[in-house]
């Protein structure tokens, strides 16, 4: 079994622990010991008393901490890293070059996952440094397969993936919440509105995937002349909803680029 250390046991660290534990031997460290101990109690791996203990025997060390904690973390572990270990960084806006300055002796991977990995349906963006081999790539593909769909990206695309797939679920959840509110306004209970909306969304996604038609073409199939759908679509245009969605993602993208350049 591959030995993996997860440093940082927040939401993403916990999700990684749950998905990777069946196929890997995991070690956890978090400055809040209770978080790592909970993961151990749930049977996902071993909570370690200190960071050096957590990483000493692992082949892969996943950094799931906040970017502002990078320097403090590097001061603790850099001298203890071994040449055969690999750093996998989830730090938003932190380039491979920056990571290499802190961890010069090991291979470095940037990973940008999103929270649906908790159920094996994540978008997992991976960017390799120049020292990685095709063998490393295949190894990582197998290792992270339980998380979702793997996308190999040039590093300059990581910020875009952060906006689309990393932040995207939060924007989507806000839209879903609004749909449920609309159902309540029409007289449904909250639970009934949720059930109706969730099924509508599931079915719509399957329709997109199975027909492989452009979303616009499917939209035209549903909208009949002078019907309810076209009336709603007209109001969407009046409210500039599509422009609002585009600008929402671009705002997240611009922020990711600022973080990357700071």
C-alpha positions in Angstrom: 0.0 0.0 0.0 1.2 3.5 -0.8 2.0 5.6 2.3 0.5 9.1 2.1 0.6 11.9 4.5 -2.1 14.6 4.5 -1.0 17.8 6.2 -4.2 19.8 6.9 -7.4 18.1 7.9 -10.0 20.7 6.9 -12.8 20.0 4.5 -10.6 19.0 1.6 -8.2 17.0 3.7 -11.1 15.1 5.2 -12.5 14.3 1.8 -9.2 13.1 0.5 -8.8 10.9 3.6 -12.2 9.3 3.1 -11.6 8.5 -0.6 -7.9 7.4 -0.5 -8.1 5.3 2.7 -9.3 2.1 1.0 -6.3 1.9 -1.2 -3.5 3.7 0.7 -2.0 3.8 4.2 -2.7 7.4 5.5 -1.1 9.6 8.1 -2.6 12.8 9.3 -1.3 16.0 10.8 -3.2 19.2 11.6 -2.3 21.9 14.1 -5.8 21.3 15.5 -5.1 17.8 16.8 -8.8 17.1 17.2 -9.3 17.1 13.4 -6.7 14.5 12.7 -7.8 12.4 15.7 -11.4 12.3 14.3 -10.1 10.9 11.0 -8.2 8.2 12.9 -11.4 7.4 15.0 -13.3 7.1 11.7 -10.8 4.5 10.6 -9.2 6.4 7.7 -5.6 6.3 9.0 -3.2 7.3 11.7 -3.2 10.7 13.5 0.3 11.8 14.3 1.5 13.8 17.3 3.9 16.0 15.2 4.5 16.9 11.6 7.8 15.1 11.3 6.3 11.8 12.6 3.5 12.2 10.0 5.7 12.5 7.0 8.9 10.5 7.8 7.9 7.2 6.1 5.5 8.5 3.4 6.1 8.5 -0.3 3.6 11.3 -1.0 2.9 14.3 1.2 -0.3 16.2 0.4 -0.3 19.8 1.5 -3.9 20.8 2.2 -3.2 23.9 4.2 -3.9 27.6 3.5 -1.4 29.4 1.2 -0.4 31.9 3.9 0.9 29.0 6.0 3.4 27.8 3.4 6.5 29.5 4.7 5.8 28.3 8.3 5.2 24.8 7.0 8.3 24.8 4.8 10.5 25.9 7.8 9.3 22.8 9.7 9.6 20.1 7.0 12.1 21.1 4.3 15.2 19.7 5.9 13.5 16.5 6.7 12.3 15.7 3.2 13.9 12.8 1.3 14.7 12.8 -2.4 12.3 9.9 -3.1 9.3 11.8 -1.6 6.8 13.8 -3.6 4.9 16.9 -2.6 1.3 17.3 -3.9 0.2 20.8 -3.2 -3.5 21.9 -3.0 -2.4 25.5 -2.2 -4.5 27.9 -4.4 -2.4 30.5 -6.2 0.9 28.9 -5.3 3.0 28.1 -8.4 5.3 25.1 -8.9 8.2 27.6 -9.0 7.3 29.0 -5.6 6.9 25.5 -4.2 10.3 24.5 -5.6 11.9 27.4 -3.8 10.6 26.0 -0.6 11.1 22.3 -1.3 14.1 22.1 -3.7 15.0 18.4 -3.1 11.7 16.6 -4.0 9.3 16.2 -6.9 6.4 18.6 -6.9 2.8 18.3 -8.2 0.1 20.9 -8.1 -3.4 19.5 -7.6 -6.7 21.4 -7.9 -9.6 19.2 -6.8 -13.1 20.1 -6.1 -15.4 19.0 -3.2 -17.5 16.4 -5.2 -14.4 14.2 -4.9 -16.0 13.2 -1.6 -18.3 10.9 -3.7 -15.7 10.0 -6.4 -17.1 12.5 -8.8 -14.5 15.3 -8.5 -12.7 17.3 -11.1 -9.0 16.7 -10.3 -6.6 19.0 -12.1 -3.0 18.0 -12.0 0.0 19.9 -13.2 3.5 18.3 -13.2 6.9 20.0 -12.9 9.5 19.2 -15.5 11.2 16.6 -13.3 8.2 14.2 -13.5 8.3 11.2 -15.8 5.6 9.4 -17.7 5.9 6.7 -15.0 5.1 9.3 -12.3 2.1 10.4 -14.4 0.6 6.9 -14.7 1.3 6.3 -11.0 -0.6 9.4 -10.0 -3.4 8.7 -12.3 -4.0 5.3 -10.6 -3.5 6.7 -7.1 -6.0 9.5 -7.5 -8.6 7.6 -9.7 -10.9 7.2 -6.6 -11.3 10.9 -6.4 -13.0 11.5 -9.8 -11.9 12.4 -13.3 -8.3 13.4 -13.8 -7.3 16.3 -16.0 -3.7 16.9 -16.9 -3.1 20.6 -17.4 -0.3 23.0 -18.2 0.2 25.1 -15.1 -1.1 28.3 -16.7 -4.6 26.6 -16.9 -4.7 25.9 -13.2 -6.2 29.3 -12.3 -9.0 28.7 -14.9 -9.8 25.3 -13.5 -9.8 26.8 -10.0 -12.6 29.2 -11.1 -14.6 26.7 -13.3 -14.4 23.5 -11.2 -13.1 24.6 -7.8 -15.4 27.6 -7.2 -18.1 26.4 -9.7 -20.0 24.1 -7.3 -20.6 27.1 -4.9 -22.1 29.1 -7.7 -24.2 26.2 -8.8 -25.4 25.6 -5.3 -26.5 29.3 -5.1 -28.5 28.8 -8.3 -30.1 25.6 -7.0 -31.0 27.4 -3.8 -32.8 30.1 -5.8 -34.7 27.4 -7.8 -35.9 25.8 -4.6 -37.0 29.2 -3.3 -39.0 29.7 -6.5 -40.7 26.4 -5.9 -41.6 27.5 -2.4 -43.0 30.7 -3.8 -45.2 28.6 -6.1 -46.7 26.7 -3.2 -44.4 23.6 -2.8 -43.0 22.7 0.6 -39.2 23.1 0.8 -38.6 19.4 0.8 -40.9 18.8 -2.2 -39.3 21.7 -4.1 -35.8 20.3 -3.4 -36.8 16.8 -4.6 -38.4 18.2 -7.8 -35.4 20.5 -8.6 -32.8 17.8 -7.8 -34.5 15.3 -10.1 -34.9 17.9 -12.8 -31.2 18.7 -12.6 -30.2 15.0 -12.7 -32.3 14.3 -15.7 -31.1 17.4 -17.5 -27.5 16.5 -17.0 -28.1 12.9 -18.2 -29.9 14.3 -21.3 -26.9 16.5 -22.0 -24.5 13.6 -21.7 -26.5 11.0 -23.5 -27.7 13.1 -26.5 -24.3 15.0 -26.8 -26.3 17.8 -28.3 -25.3 21.4 -27.7 -27.2 23.0 -24.7 -28.7 25.6 -27.0 -30.2 22.9 -29.3 -31.8 21.2 -26.3 -33.1 24.5 -25.1 -34.8 25.1 -28.4 -36.4 21.6 -28.3 -38.1 22.6 -25.0 -39.2 26.1 -25.9 -42.4 26.0 -27.9 -43.8 29.2 -29.7 -45.5 31.5 -27.2 -45.1 28.9 -24.5 -44.1 29.1 -20.8 -40.4 28.2 -21.5 -39.8 31.0 -24.0 -41.5 33.4 -21.6 -39.0 32.4 -18.9 -36.1 32.5 -21.3 -37.0 36.0 -22.4 -37.0 37.1 -18.7 -33.6 35.5 -18.3 -32.2 37.7 -21.1 -33.9 40.8 -19.6 -32.1 40.0 -16.3 -28.8 39.4 -18.0 -28.5 36.1 -16.2 -26.1 34.5 -18.7 -23.8 37.6 -18.6 -24.0 37.4 -14.8 -22.9 33.8 -14.8 -20.0 34.4 -17.1 -18.9 37.4 -15.1 -19.1 35.4 -11.9 -16.7 32.8 -13.2 -14.4 35.5 -14.6 -14.3 37.2 -11.2 -13.2 34.0 -9.6 -10.6 33.6 -12.4 -9.3 37.1 -12.0 -9.0 36.5 -8.2 -7.1 33.2 -8.8 -4.7 35.0 -11.1 -4.1 37.7 -8.5 -3.3 35.1 -5.9 -0.9 33.4 -8.3 1.0 36.5 -8.9 1.2 37.7 -5.3 
